[in-house]
């Protein structure tokens, strides 16, 4: 009964709110119209028939809209997902590429659903901003370089987009003048309408007007969409993917698509808060994007994800709930039913113009400048990811950016680690000062540590702890409050330092130890085995356990006889 009640509540949540249907119905139409060029252009990036992007623009918004917690988010084709998918299926023969793409889309969708079920939404914050901006900038550059040959109606070869652009530059005799004029005309239309009331429809106008002129002038040399394959009429029927198309490279591509879509979707949900101010659930949005991809793949579509541009258009058009996105998909289905025969007549150079215009506009110059002013780690992560995206497959480029950023962050954390001395006052307060490089004989030193103690940070701590040297009976209180976990390297460093103190006749006192860290210490069985090590657990009063350890160390020193008194 409880399950049935919960299901009933969920179904009620899907129903349009009273008085909002008309607003959402109207808001969905501009999104559907703008999805026509966007969907077709995304298919070009993926290297398949443009109709597959249109199919994705129907079922992605419907499936995602019904299940997302960010109710204004539109889940549809995106350039980054299309480029990642295209990179994954680039080596597949052209005739088999659509089938491989459908399988990739459904695998990526399944990975997204699993990520949502496993509640991995919190891990999106581990993708550095500099890596994502570097990748998106590289995607934009790849789109521009890769579409230059189509813009001028020329053939170009090369292993990556920049190589194709160079090959075009070296073989300008292959340029088709009519195609170039059509492409440049489309760019002119986009520029002319960018700040007008019809800006949302400018991409569609840029496709239609030059294509009509090319048709009227009978310029048969100009490449058209139908040259890449038959454009089916009507709506697609569901079809399961062929498992025989599975490969490890396709699986790697699915992981890359899923990672990119999930991170981008998290950014979209932040930019489009729910109208009633309820917080979005990133895990539910993961599932929603997965459902959108599973549905798109089932109906022969390509990967989809939270779209920044389409979501912004949905909001500006007046959508007040999830049905704005859903109606966008339904409007798209109607447009495809009525005008699918016209899709094949679109001139390829106009599609290239739309892609180039969008790519230039997607460069986030402000973010790039801010990152370049931030510091060396962010600069290197941005530049390295950007360059890797230009020359390597998308999955490898993102992986390199993440690994490089992680390594540099760990290095920076190790460099930033500081050891300071805390001098207690009679009133229980502490004065902080730099720790001395060496310990003094028969003196208690209370030390605190700023920075990470994992990996290289622990080795940095080892180098920066005061050296016992020739000191006699030195006592060190090391404050570790707030550290719930310690790594194996940290335990090795602590046990080594305790042994060095013991060799000098001294002792190590660990204070502010969290119960979880204490459990680790007991399980590790290395630090406590050293003679003289004492542990003081943290309590509610900050600094109390450190003062207790400090006084205990002084009491112990009082029991030690000076050499001259023996």
C-alpha positions, -999 to 999 in steps of 0.1 A, spaced: 0 0 0 29 23 8 45 17 -26 12 24 -44 8 56 -24 43 67 -32 38 59 -70 5 79 -69 23 109 -54 50 107 -81 25 106 -109 7 136 -94 41 154 -94 44 147 -132 10 163 -140 11 199 -152 4 224 -125 -30 241 -127 -30 271 -151 5 263 -165 -3 242 -195 -7 271 -220 25 287 -209 45 255 -212 29 247 -245 39 281 -259 74 279 -243 81 245 -259 77 257 -295 108 280 -297 128 252 -282 116 227 -308 123 251 -337 158 258 -325 164 221 -319 160 215 -357 194 231 -366 210 221 -333 200 184 -337 211 182 -373 244 200 -365 251 176 -336 246 146 -360 272 162 -383 297 163 -354 290 126 -346 294 117 -383 259 102 -389 228 111 -408 213 144 -394 180 128 -388 194 110 -357 200 143 -340 164 152 -347 152 119 -332 173 126 -301 157 161 -299 123 144 -296 129 117 -270 157 133 -249 135 162 -237 105 139 -231 123 113 -212 145 138 -193 116 162 -186 95 134 -171 122 124 -146 145 153 -138 144 171 -104 156 203 -122 122 210 -138 133 237 -162 163 217 -176 161 206 -212 179 174 -219 187 173 -256 217 171 -280 249 190 -270 281 197 -290 303 182 -263 284 150 -261 282 148 -300 319 153 -304 327 127 -277 303 102 -294 318 110 -328 353 105 -315 342 71 -301 327 58 -334 351 75 -358 369 42 -365 336 23 -372 328 19 -409 303 45 -421 276 19 -428 278 5 -393 284 38 -375 247 46 -368 242 12 -351 273 17 -330 261 52 -321 228 39 -308 245 12 -287 269 38 -273 240 61 -265 222 34 -245 254 23 -227 260 59 -217 224 62 -206 227 30 -185 259 44 -169 242 76 -160 212 58 -144 237 36 -124 256 67 -113 223 83 -100 213 51 -82 248 49 -66 244 85 -55 276 97 -73 262 132 -77 286 146 -51 316 136 -71 310 161 -99 327 186 -77 360 167 -82 362 178 -118 382 210 -117 367 241 -133 399 247 -152 398 212 -168 362 216 -178 367 250 -194 399 237 -211 379 208 -225 349 229 -236 373 254 -252 390 226 -271 356 212 -282 348 247 -296 381 249 -314 377 214 -328 342 223 -341 355 254 -358 385 236 -374 365 205 -383 337 224 -400 358 247 -421 360 221 -450 321 217 -450 318 255 -449 335 259 -482 323 226 -497 357 210 -499 371 176 -491 398 175 -464 417 146 -447 435 143 -414 435 124 -382 420 153 -362 401 186 -368 432 208 -368 449 185 -394 419 187 -416 419 225 -414 456 225 -424 449 201 -452 422 224 -465 445 254 -463 471 235 -484 445 225 -510 423 256 -516 417 245 -552 390 221 -539 368 249 -526 333 251 -540 324 288 -546 286 282 -544 288 263 -512 311 289 -497 287 317 -506 258 297 -490 278 291 -458 290 327 -455 254 338 -462 242 317 -433 269 333 -410 257 367 -421 221 358 -412 232 346 -378 252 378 -371 224 400 -384 197 385 -362 218 378 -330 204 408 -311 169 409 -325 136 395 -313 139 365 -337 174 355 -324 159 322 -312 150 313 -347 181 327 -364 197 293 -368 167 280 -386 165 310 -409 202 306 -416 196 270 -428 164 277 -448 172 309 -467 205 299 -483 192 264 -490 162 278 -508 184 300 -529 207 271 -538 177 251 -548 163 279 -569 196 284 -587 200 247 -593 235 247 -579 239 209 -580 276 209 -570 267 221 -535 267 192 -510 233 187 -492 222 167 -462 206 140 -484 240 133 -499 250 117 -467 222 92 -467 184 87 -470 162 109 -448 134 86 -435 99 101 -434 78 101 -402 88 90 -367 112 62 -359 101 29 -344 119 15 -313 148 -8 -321 171 -26 -297 208 -21 -303 230 -48 -318 253 -62 -291 276 -75 -319 287 -38 -323 301 -38 -288 338 -30 -284 361 -17 -256 366 15 -274 329 20 -276 326 13 -239 353 39 -232 334 64 -254 303 57 -234 321 65 -202 335 97 -217 300 107 -229 285 99 -195 311 118 -176 308 149 -198 270 149 -197 268 145 -160 292 173 -152 276 196 -177 242 187 -164 253 196 -128 262 231 -141 229 235 -159 209 226 -128 227 253 -109 219 279 -136 182 270 -137 168 267 -102 133 254 -97 105 280 -97 93 270 -63 129 272 -49 130 235 -41 166 222 -43 175 200 -73 187 165 -66 219 158 -86 214 120 -84 179 123 -98 192 145 -126 218 118 -133 189 93 -137 169 117 -158 198 122 -183 202 85 -183 166 80 -191 168 106 -219 197 87 -234 181 53 -231 150 66 -248 170 84 -275 190 53 -282 160 31 -283 145 54 -310 177 56 -330 189 89 -316 223 101 -304 236 111 -269 218 139 -251 224 158 -219 215 190 -200 218 218 -226 229 252 -214 214 270 -245 181 251 -247 175 254 -210 182 292 -212 158 294 -241 132 274 -222 134 298 -193 133 329 -214 103 316 -234 83 315 -202 83 278 -191 72 273 -156 78 236 -151 90 203 -166 63 204 -193 81 231 -211 108 206 -220 83 178 -226 62 200 -250 95 209 -268 100 172 -276 64 168 -287 65 199 -309 97 185 -324 79 153 -333 52 172 -350 77 193 -370 95 161 -381 62 145 -392 53 176 -413 86 186 -427 109 156 -427 111 157 -465 127 191 -464 155 181 -441 175 165 -470 175 197 -490 195 216 -463 229 227 -476 258 212 -456 277 245 -456 248 262 -438 250 235 -411 287 241 -408 280 278 -405 256 272 -376 281 250 -358 310 275 -363 288 304 -351 277 284 -320 313 273 -313 327 308 -314 299 320 -291 306 292 -266 341 303 -258 339 315 -222 364 343 -224 357 356 -190 363 322 -174 394 316 -194 409 350 -183 400 343 -147 416 309 -147 448 323 -163 450 349 -135 444 323 -108 477 304 -105 500 279 -122 480 248 -114 449 261 -130 468 276 -159 485 243 -167 453 223 -163 435 246 -187 462 247 -213 470 210 -211 434 199 -214 428 223 -243 458 210 -263 450 174 -255 414 180 -268 428 193 -301 451 163 -307 436 133 -289 403 115 -287 379 131 -263 381 104 -236 419 106 -235 418 144 -234 395 145 -204 414 118 -186 447 136 -191 432 169 -178 418 152 -147 450 132 -139 472 162 -145 450 184 -123 449 158 -96 487 154 -96 493 191 -95 467 196 -67 484 169 -46 518 185 -53 504 219 -43 489 205 -11 522 190 -2 540 223 -8 514 243 12 518 221 43 530 241 73 540 231 108 536 257 135 543 259 172 515 267 197 526 283 229 500 279 257 491 308 279 479 306 315 443 315 304 441 285 281 447 304 249 475 298 224 500 320 205 511 306 171 546 311 158 568 293 133 581 260 144 619 258 151 639 236 128 654 217 157 642 205 191 657 216 224 667 193 252 642 187 280 616 210 265 580 203 255 569 216 220 533 217 210 529 216 172 500 220 149 498 211 112 481 229 83 476 210 51 469 175 38 486 145 54 478 122 25 504 109 0 531 135 -6 517 157 22 528 132 48 563 131 34 564 169 35 554 167 72 583 143 77 607 169 63 592 198 83 589 183 117 616 197 141 647 175 140 655 158 174 692 159 164 713 159 195 686 170 218 681 150 251 647 141 264 627 162 238 589 160 241 566 168 211 529 172 213 515 169 177 479 182 174 458 164 148 423 176 156 398 174 127 416 146 108 391 117 107 414 96 85 451 91 80 469 72 52 495 45 55 522 71 46 512 93 75 514 63 99 548 55 86 560 91 91 545 92 127 561 59 138 594 70 123 593 103 141 583 86 174 613 62 171 637 92 165 623 109 196 626 77 216 662 72 205 669 107 219 652 98 251 621 117 243 584 111 237 557 117 211 522 128 223 493 128 198 464 151 207 430 159 193 426 124 179 392 118 163 376 84 172 378 72 136 415 81 134 420 64 168 405 33 154 429 35 124 458 39 148 448 8 168 443 -12 136 476 0 120 496 -12 151 528 8 141 527 41 159 516 29 194 542 2 194 569 28 197 581 33 233 566 64 250 539 72 225 507 86 242 474 94 226 448 120 238 414 118 222 396 150 211 367 162 232 341 189 228 363 217 241 387 228 214 423 226 226 415 207 258 432 175 248 463 193 235 466 211 269 463 178 287 490 163 265 512 193 270 509 191 308 514 153 307 546 158 287 559 184 313 550 160 341 570 133 324 600 156 319 600 164 356 606 128 363 637 127 341 670 133 359 694 158 343 728 142 334 747 164 359 723 154 387 730 116 383 
